[in-house]
């Protein structure tokens, strides 16, 4: 079924490449979202391996490839996963040296927080609404809800209202309006 363009109400958002083709906000935050995905995947492997930095077992002299594989297998089965944190006993002069992380590598939580904040900013949602970052110091819930409405929802709501007015060809005395009273019901001054 082909629908004529005059009968389609098309609400566009982020028309970067063409006036009739909009992009979803998450596309604009794609790089940050992918970074967050990779950080979480890396964290999964990190904690699967005992949540500890990997290390090197140093042995004096040379070691055959077969003995190296055997040593690694014994170490992995005895001191990783459910056995992480157990006391290791090394013999014949072997020494375990953990590798260290740079301060940048250790900031996984901060990187995830930044990723979430970038995605929130694309949708104009205050980060504290999804539990990221610090909530405003205001104890006034009404003011916070009003801020959410005016900074995040109002632009979208008014854009859709205008689009419907244009598409439905309402007259000067008629218009389309969403009922936002439930959004503002906590605002005692407007009641």
RANORLIN-V109676 format. One record per backbone hydrogen bond with DSSP energy under -1.0 kcal/mol. CO is the residue of the C=O (numbers start at 0). NH is the residue of the N-H. Records with the same first field share a line. If there is no record, write none. Layout:
CO: NH + NH
This chain:
3: 6
4: 7
12: 22
13: 15
17: 20
23: 26
24: 28
26: 29
28: 32
29: 33
30: 34
31: 35
32: 36
33: 37
34: 38
35: 39
36: 40
37: 41
38: 42
39: 43
40: 44
41: 45
42: 46
43: 47
44: 48
45: 50
46: 49
53: 98
55: 96
57: 94
63: 67
64: 68
65: 69
66: 70
67: 71
68: 72
69: 73
70: 74
71: 75
72: 76
73: 77
74: 78
79: 82
80: 83
82: 85
90: 93
94: 57
96: 55
101: 105
103: 106
106: 110
107: 111
108: 112
109: 113
110: 114
111: 115
112: 116
113: 117
114: 118
115: 119
116: 120
117: 121
118: 122
119: 124
125: 128
126: 129 + 131
127: 130
138: 140
139: 143
140: 144
141: 145
142: 146
143: 147
144: 148
145: 149
146: 150
147: 151 + 152
148: 153
152: 156
153: 157
154: 158
155: 159
156: 160
157: 161
158: 162
159: 163
160: 164
161: 165
162: 166
163: 167
164: 169
179: 183
183: 186
185: 187
